[in-house]
Amino acid sequence: MSAPPAPTTDTNTLPGYVCPSDGFRAEATSLAWCCPRCGGPFDLDFTPGEGSAPGPPSLASLTGRVNSLWRYAEVLPFGAPSISLGEGRTPLVPLAGAVRAKLDFLMPTLSFKDRGAVLLAELALRLGPDHVIADSSGNAGTAIAAYCARAGLDCTVYVPEGTSPKKLEQIGGHGARLQVVPGDRETTAAAARTAANGPGVFYASHVHNPYFLAGTKTYVYELWEELGGRLPSALVVPVGNGTLLLGAALATAELHAAGLIAERPALYAVQSAAVAPLAAAHRAGADGLLAPEPVRPTLAEGIAIPRPPRAAQILRAVRDCGGSFLTVEEDRIRDAQHDLARRGLYVESTGVACWAAVRDGALAETDAVVPLCGAALKTGLAPTPTGDRQPPTDGDSGRLTTDD
């Protein structure tokens, strides 16, 4: 693998980490990936508009800037990047009624995870570790592998057995080593964390490292720019580990604090009914996860996370903006995927969960945006019980549970 290019900034200027639970602080240069006191994930010690940090850019100032997520440099923890694949600036298109879809499956590695992965690879490049480790059910690992390849960084990706062969092929194609772990997603994460404790290792965790969230928040900045300085009344987001939702919460808070939006939109978090620990906690009024419930198989494997480490933050983010949780059954996920395909949008089953939640419920007539997060080229279409493909509809009946 070729030598990485020289870092472009002094690592002493990198924003550090702070634990949201106990206030423990760590420098980004420490390669720490969790709070040593409580073991929880860090937040980034960086707020645009505070101290010497500039605030979010005005609409007028964006004219003529680079056509990628790096156009929002003021709200990112780096200046000009050393690496990029042109990530960001994905299309926003009408879907049905007042609902629009943001096509994040058109990212360089075919999923929204590129938004955060480029930040993690950029951070690793500047820190110069001996090795990068990531764990994933597929899309995040693919994105980390691609951006590490772009940066010339040695990388290993841990994946659970049963991961889509196409995703494994893509990860390996980028030159990353594959470590297939017997067991489920949580077992895979535990194996990666053990390896991440070795010397000289940078753990490119899309769950624990808050630099990833600094990248996912650009999803909302793009919506704000595309809509002429406003946001829709509802943002509907798939939630497993919550990286897109938490990024969206950061962005809406920043835009509101800067006076660039009058009020924050409601955040609706979508989970598969088969694996819905956050929806259950919200329904019970809890601030954290309840006792584990049996996990059922689901087509939405990318959000099938029974114990998300940032659960308390996710629950708080949804409540703070007046949102709620939506759960969808397997038949609705399957139907929504085929419906989108008939509309010309070939999206993997996890990525259609939000459309499955919205198309048959109260939000169908709301000014809302749903993300289409990953391409079905990686997984194919889920088979229907009869093998038939039905034409798209805009209001057919189906099961949808709203946890208010």
N, C-alpha and C positions, 0 to 999 in steps of 0.2 A: 504494500500500500504506500502511496506517495506521502512524503512528509507534509504535515499541515502547514498552511501559510502562517506567517508571524501574526501574533495578536495585534489588534489595532488600538487597544486602549490599555491603560494601567489597571491591573486587576484590583488595586486598592480602591478604585472608584466604583467597583461593583456593589450594588445594593446587597445588604446582608439579609439574614433571616431572623424572625422573631416568632416565638411560640405563642399562639393565641390563647393557650390555656394557662401558662404560668409566667409568661414574659421573658423566658430565657432567650438570649440573643447569640447568634453565631455569624461569623464572617462567611461570605460565599466561598472564599479561598480555602475554607477548612475541609471541603468535601463532605461535610455533615449532611445527612439526608433526613434526619428526624431529631426531635428534641431529646437530649440525653436524659432529661429528668422524667418526662412522662411518656416518651416514645411516640408522641403524636406528630403529625405533619406540621411543618413551618408555614408561616405566612411570609410574604416579601416585605421587607422594611423599606417601602417605597410608595409614596403617594404623590401623583402629579399635582402640582400647584402648591405643595407644602415645602417649606424651607427654600432651598435654592433650585428645586425642581420646577420646570415650567409646567403650566397647566395644559389641558387639552387644546389642540389647535382649533382655530376658527374655520368655518367652511371656506371662507375666501382664501385662507392661507394654504389650502390643499391643492389649489390649481397648479398644474404643472409638476407635481411631485411624482416620485417613482410609483409605478402602477403595481404595488404589492402592499402587504400589510405594514411594511417599513415606512410607508407614507405617514404613519401616526407615531413618528419617532419620539415626540414629546411625552407620550404615555408609556413608552417602553423603557426597560432598564438599561438599554444599550444605545449608543449612537448609531452611526452607519454600520451595517453588518459586514462581516467578513465573508459570509456564505449566504446564499439564497437560491431558491429554485423558482422564484417568481410567485411564491405562495400568497394567497389572499385575493381580494377583489373578485370574489365569485359572483355569478349572476343572481339577481333577485327577480323572480318571475311570478305572474299571477297563477294561482292554482285553481281555486273555485270560490265564487262569491268574493268576500273581502279578504280571503286568506291568500297569502303569498308564500312561496318557498324560496329559500336561499340554497343554492346548489353547491354545497361544500363538497359533494362527491367529485367535483371537477378540480380538486386540488392536485398538485403534482403526483402524490402517491394515492390519490383517489379517496381520501377521507379528510375530515376536518382536523384530524390529529396533527397535520402539518403545521397548523397555527402555533401549537405549543412546542412541537418537536424542534422546529428551527431555533427557538429560544434556548432549549436545552443543549442542542449541539453547539450553538454559538457560545454558551457559557462554558461548556466542556473544552472547546477550542482555546478559549482564553485562559483556562486553568491548567491545561496541559497534562491531564492524567495519563497513566500508563494504559488504562483500559476503561471502556464504557460498558455498563451493564444496564439492560432494560428488561421489563417483563410486561407481557401483554397477551390478550386473547387474539391479537392479530394486527389491527390497524395501527395502534400506537407503536408496536414493535416494527412494523413496516416503515413508518415515518421516521423513527429514530435511526433505523438502519440506513435509510436513504440519506438523511442529513449528516450522519457520521461518515458515510461514503463521500459525500460532497466535501466534508471538512478533512478527510484523510485520517479519521480516528478509528482505532481498533475497537470493535464492538461485538458483544454477545447478547442475544435476545433469548430470554426464557419464555416458553409458550406452553400451555397445557396440552396434553394429548387430546386429540380430536379437533385441533385447530384446522381450519380450512386449508387443504393442500395448496390452493392458489395463493393464500397468504404466506404460507411457508416458502413457496417458490419465490415470491416477491422479496421476502426478507433475505433469503439466501442469495438471490440475484444481485442484491446490493452489496454483497461481500461480508455480511455479518455471519458470525457463528450462530447456529441454532442449538438451543438446549431444550429438548422436549421433555417435560416433566410429567410423570405419571400422576394423575389426579386432576383436581379442578383448578379454577382460577386462583383461589386463595392459597392452595398448596404451591402453585407456581410462584406467586408473589413471595411467599415465605422462603423458597429456595433462592430467589434472586436477592432478597435482602441479606441472607446469610453470605452470599458471595460478595455483596456490596460492602461488607464490613472489612474486606481485605485492604491492604495498603495500596495506595495509588489508584484506587478505583473510583470512578465517578458514576453514581447511581442516577441514571436518567429516568427517574420515576415520574410519570405523568400524573401520579396521584400525590406523592409526597413533596415533590419539588415545586415551589410556587412560581418559579420562572415559567413553567408551563401555563399557568393561569394567566400570566401577563401576556402570553400569546393568544390564548383563546378569547380574551376580551376584545380583540380586534374584530371579531364577528359582529359585535354590536356597533363598534365605531363605523364599520362599513355600512350597516343598515342606516345609521344616523346620517351618514353622508349621502347615501343613495336616495333617501327620503327627504332630502333638502333641509336637514337640520331638525328632524323630529324622529320619534320612534313610534312603532305601532302600540296600540293599547295593551296588547298581550304578546309575550314571547313564550313560545311553547318549546320546551327543550327536553331531549331524552336524558335520563339520569341513571347512571350506574354508580360510578365514582364521583360524578358531578362536576367534571372539569369544565365542560362548556357552560353549565349553569352558573358556576361560581365565577367564571370569567365574565359572563354576562352581568352578574350582580356587581362586580367591580366596575365595569364600564358604565352602567347606568348610574351608579353612585358618583363616579367621577364627572360625568356629563351634567348631572343635576347639581353637584357642588359648584361647578364652574358656571352655572346659569345658562347652559347650552340646551337644556330641555326643561320644560316647566314642571313636569312630574315624571316619576319613574313608572315604567310599564309594569304590569303584573307579570310575574314569572310563574309559569305552569310547568311542573316537573312530571315527566311521563315515565312510568315503569311498566314492565310486563307484569300482569297479574300473577304469573308463576313465580316471580322473584321480586317482591315489592316491600322490602323492609322499611324504606323511608316513608312510603305511603301509609303503612301500618302505624308507624310512630307518629306521623302527622295526625292521623285519624284519632289516635289515643291522646293527643295533646302533649306528647312527650318531647323533651328536649334532646333526647338521644335515642338510640336503637332499643327496641324491646328484646325480649328473649328470642333467640333464633327460632324460625319456623321452618318446616320442611321445604326444601327447594325442589321445584318441578322443572323438567326440561322446558326450554323456550326457544322460539325462533330468534328472539332478540338476545342472542348470546352476548353481545357486546355490552349490554347493561345488566346482565345477570350477576350482580355483585351483592351477596348476602350481608356483608359487613363492611360497608364503605368507611374508610378511615376519617373522612371529613363529614360524617353524618350530621353532627351538631351544626356545623357551618351551613350545610345545605338546607336543613330544616329552618334555620334562622333566616337565611337569605330569602326563602320562599315566603315566610310569614311577614318579613319586614316590608315587602312590597305588595302585600295583599293578594298573593297568589295561592295556589293549591297544588295538589297532586292528582294526577289522572292515571288510572291503570287500564290496561287493555288485554283482552283475552287473545289466545293464539289464533282463533279464526279471523279476528279483526286485523291482526298483523298480516296474516296471509292475504286477506282480501285487499288490504291497503297496498301491499306490494304489487299485486297484479293490477290494481286500479292505476297506480302510478305508471307502471310499465305501458299500459294502454294509453296513457297520456304522453308517452315519449320519454319517461324518466325511469331509468333502469337502476334501481336503488336496492342495496342489500336489506335484509329483513330487520336488522337493528335500526337502520336509518329511516325506516318508514313508520316507526312507532308513534311519532308525533302526528303524522297524518292519520294513522289509525285512530288516535284519540280525538282528533279534531273533527274529522269528516262526518261523524254521526252524532256529535254532541252539541252543547250550547255554544261552543266557540266557533261553530261552522259559519256563523253570520257575524263574527267579530273581526275587527281590524287586527289580524294576528299574522305572525310569521312563524313558519316551521322550518327547521333545518333538515335538509336531506344529506345525511352525514357520510355515507359510504357507498361506493359503487357495487352493484350486483355482479360485476365482472369477477369479483373475488369469491363469490359464493353461489351464484345462480339464483333462480327464482324458487321459492318454496312451492312444492307441489300442492295443488288443490286436492281435496278428498276425492273428487270425481275425475280429476285431470283436465277439467274444463277451464277456460279462461273467460271471465265475464267482462263485458264492456264497462267503462267507468260510469259511476253514478254519483250524484251529488246529494244524496239524502236517504239511501237505503237503510233499513233498520239493522241494528246490530247491538251487541252488548258493549257498553261503555260504563265504567264505574268512575264516578267523580267523588274524591274524598275531600269534602269541604270542612 
